[in-house]
Amino acid sequence: MFGHTPRAKNPFEQEIHIRHLAPIDVKDIETAPMKYVALALVQLREELKSLAIMIMDKSRPVDEYQTQSLVEFNITGTSVINVPAQYESSEIIESIVVTGPPSGTGEILIGDRVWNYVIPTTGILVIAPIRLSISRSDYRQLTVLTGTGQYTLELMGYADTRGNTP
């Protein structure tokens, strides 16, 4: 299941791994020596196309945050912070910062992940380093269960533009 997929056999009857380039075969290399160079450049160009998709583009930083006064979870008060998305594309979140009153508790919902939290005595909870890929429609939400006060939910990372045209 996790083995390699061999390509066609080469002239020396050896398997070539799928990630390795197939050897360039030019039958008339003596009469057309530049044909080998031309074919090598074409193959190099094709391999470089896939490389551009894999490179991480961090030129679009994400710094999404929302500050709000919240009361403990009940029917009458506000107990949820929703943070709007910054870009139309997916985002890679690398750190989450929650500020609030010491010993405040609740839940953080990012995408399909849910974390319970307790604010430390410093009033700042940092969740990092992480790597979450979230889309524009995913949840970015902080819910307060106990602890009334000023809360902030901040998400930091960058827009995921791999494979997309800027």
C-alpha positions in Angstrom: 0.0 0.0 0.0 2.8 2.5 0.9 5.3 1.1 -1.6 6.4 2.9 -4.7 4.9 2.8 -8.2 7.5 2.0 -10.8 7.6 3.6 -14.2 8.3 1.8 -17.4 11.5 -0.2 -17.5 14.6 1.7 -18.7 17.0 0.3 -21.3 19.1 -1.3 -18.5 16.1 -3.2 -17.2 16.0 -1.4 -13.8 12.9 0.0 -12.1 12.7 3.8 -11.8 10.9 5.2 -8.8 7.9 7.5 -9.6 9.7 10.5 -8.0 12.8 10.1 -10.1 12.9 11.4 -13.6 12.8 9.0 -16.5 16.1 9.0 -18.4 16.1 11.0 -21.6 16.5 8.7 -24.6 17.7 10.2 -27.8 18.3 7.5 -30.4 20.0 9.8 -33.0 22.2 11.7 -30.5 25.2 11.5 -32.8 23.3 13.3 -35.6 21.3 15.7 -33.5 23.2 16.4 -30.3 21.1 19.5 -29.3 18.0 17.3 -29.3 19.1 15.8 -26.0 19.5 19.3 -24.5 16.2 20.4 -25.8 14.4 17.4 -24.4 16.2 17.9 -21.0 15.0 21.5 -20.8 11.4 20.5 -21.6 11.5 17.9 -18.9 13.0 20.4 -16.4 10.3 22.9 -17.2 7.6 20.3 -16.5 9.2 19.3 -13.2 9.5 23.0 -12.1 5.7 23.6 -12.7 4.9 21.3 -9.9 7.5 22.9 -7.6 5.8 26.3 -7.9 2.6 24.8 -6.5 4.4 23.3 -3.5 6.1 26.5 -2.3 4.5 28.2 0.6 3.5 31.8 -0.1 3.5 33.8 3.1 3.0 37.2 1.4 -0.6 37.5 2.6 -0.5 37.5 6.4 -3.6 36.7 8.3 -4.3 38.6 11.5 -8.0 38.1 12.3 -9.3 39.2 15.7 -12.4 40.3 17.6 -12.7 41.9 21.0 -15.9 41.9 22.9 -17.3 42.1 26.4 -18.8 38.7 27.3 -20.7 37.4 30.2 -20.9 33.8 31.4 -22.9 31.4 29.3 -26.6 32.0 29.9 -29.7 32.8 27.8 -29.7 36.5 28.4 -26.1 37.5 27.9 -23.6 37.5 25.0 -21.2 34.6 25.4 -19.8 34.0 21.9 -17.2 35.8 19.7 -17.2 35.1 16.0 -14.2 36.2 14.0 -14.8 37.0 10.3 -12.5 35.6 7.6 -10.0 37.9 6.1 -9.4 36.4 2.7 -11.6 34.7 0.1 -9.2 31.7 -0.1 -8.3 29.1 2.5 -6.0 30.2 5.4 -3.2 28.5 7.3 -3.5 29.4 11.0 -0.2 29.1 12.9 -1.1 30.5 16.2 -4.2 31.4 18.3 -4.2 34.0 21.1 -7.1 34.3 23.6 -7.1 37.1 26.2 -9.6 37.4 29.0 -10.0 37.5 32.8 -7.9 35.0 34.7 -9.4 31.5 35.2 -12.1 32.2 32.6 -13.2 29.0 30.8 -14.8 28.1 27.6 -14.4 26.5 24.2 -12.6 27.5 21.0 -14.1 26.3 17.8 -11.8 26.6 14.7 -13.0 24.7 11.6 -14.0 21.3 12.9 -11.7 21.4 15.9 -12.9 22.2 19.4 -10.6 23.0 22.3 -11.6 23.6 25.9 -9.5 26.4 27.5 -8.8 28.0 30.9 -7.2 31.5 30.8 -4.0 31.5 32.9 -3.4 34.1 35.6 -1.5 36.3 33.1 -4.8 36.8 31.2 -3.2 35.6 27.9 -3.6 32.1 26.4 -1.3 31.3 23.4 -1.9 28.2 21.4 1.2 27.8 19.1 2.9 26.4 17.1 0.0 24.8 15.2 -0.9 24.4 11.5 -4.6 24.5 10.7 -6.0 24.8 7.2 -9.4 26.5 7.3 -11.7 27.7 4.6 -13.7 30.9 4.5 -16.9 29.3 5.7 -15.3 27.4 8.7 -16.1 28.5 12.2 -13.8 30.9 14.1 -15.5 31.1 17.4 -14.8 31.5 21.1 -17.5 30.6 23.7 -17.3 31.7 27.3 -18.6 29.3 29.9 -17.4 31.0 33.1 -15.8 34.4 33.7 -17.4 37.7 32.8 -15.1 40.3 31.2 -13.3 41.6 28.0 -12.3 38.7 25.7 -10.3 38.7 22.5 -9.9 35.9 20.0 -7.0 36.4 17.5 -5.9 34.0 14.7 -2.6 34.5 13.0 -1.1 32.8 9.9 -1.3 33.4 6.2 -3.6 32.9 3.2 -3.1 29.6 1.5 -2.5 30.4 -2.2 -0.8 27.2 -3.3 -2.1 26.3 -6.7 -4.2 29.5 -6.9 -3.4 32.4 -9.1 -2.8 35.6 -7.1 
